């Protein structure tokens, strides 16, 4: 199965985010500091913000008035 460039980019971005979050989770486990839910979510948000994820606009093909993607 092949994916259009937009969908393939989304799959890559999702994988990149999951790897970054798993690494952040591992860092939290290895640190001896206790974090509450707010601190943990703040770390997760900052981890994702730090990623360089480009915005891809899909190229939409119109066939008989329908969008094919």
C-alpha positions in Angstrom: 0.0 0.0 0.0 1.3 3.4 -0.9 0.4 6.8 0.6 0.2 10.2 -0.9 3.0 12.6 0.2 0.7 14.3 2.7 -0.4 11.1 4.3 3.2 9.7 4.3 4.3 12.9 6.0 1.6 12.6 8.6 2.8 9.0 9.3 6.4 10.2 9.7 5.4 13.1 11.9 3.3 10.8 14.2 6.2 8.4 14.5 8.6 11.3 15.3 6.2 12.6 18.0 5.8 9.2 19.6 9.6 8.6 19.7 10.1 12.0 21.3 7.4 11.3 23.9 8.8 7.9 24.7 12.2 9.4 25.2 10.7 12.1 27.5 8.9 9.4 29.5 12.2 7.5 29.9 14.0 10.6 31.1 11.2 11.1 33.7 11.5 7.5 34.9 15.3 7.8 35.2 15.2 11.1 37.1 14.6 10.8 40.8 12.2 13.8 40.8 8.5 13.2 41.3 6.2 15.1 38.8 2.5 15.8 39.2 0.2 15.5 36.2 0.5 19.2 35.3 4.3 19.0 35.2 4.3 15.8 33.2 1.9 17.3 30.6 3.9 20.5 30.4 7.0 18.4 29.7 5.1 16.5 26.9 3.9 19.7 25.3 7.4 21.3 25.4 8.8 18.1 23.9 6.4 18.2 21.0 6.9 21.9 20.5 10.6 21.4 20.2 10.2 19.2 17.2 10.7 20.6 13.7 7.5 19.4 12.0 6.7 21.0 8.7 3.2 21.8 7.7 2.1 19.8 4.6 -0.9 21.0 2.7 -2.5 18.1 0.8 -2.8 18.4 -3.0 -6.4 17.7 -3.7 -7.4 16.1 -7.0 -10.9 16.9 -8.0 -12.7 14.2 -10.0 -16.3 14.7 -10.9 -16.7 17.2 -8.1 -15.3 14.8 -5.5 -12.0 15.2 -3.7 -9.7 12.2 -4.0 -7.2 11.8 -1.2 
